[in-house]
């Protein structure tokens, strides 16, 4: 490997990393905002588990941390030359399952709520939509 190819690979990885962060944040923030605070706000309010005044900057920082980790991990788990859609959907499935385990299962296990079934349905649907979109976008961001 020459110095030029090492530099080129590093630049591509850096570019893919930042594009992967954008690929996560750009769809996730608006989807999360509208899903939780507009479209299904009454449903979440009826569950009685969320604060009446959500702290939006905390949610954004949480998403930024997730975006950095998920973008960093993609090229370490998938070859850049593989089929983007297939790899992206597989990555989305993996990320979705991990996310679902701590945003849905763990919350349902620890927090009092009026209906665990309603919460599970809402959050499972949100997580599925989020990662069907985000997985392929992260894969696209890291393609060569």
Buried (B, 14 or more C-beta within 10 A) or exposed (E): EEEEEEEEEEEBBEEBBBBBBBBBBBBBBEBBBEBBBEEBBEBBEEBEBBEEEBEEEEBBEEBBEBBBEBBBBBBEEBEBEEEBEEBBBBBBBBBBEEBBEEBBEEBBEEEEBEEBEBBBEBBBEBBBBBBBBBBBBBBBBBBE
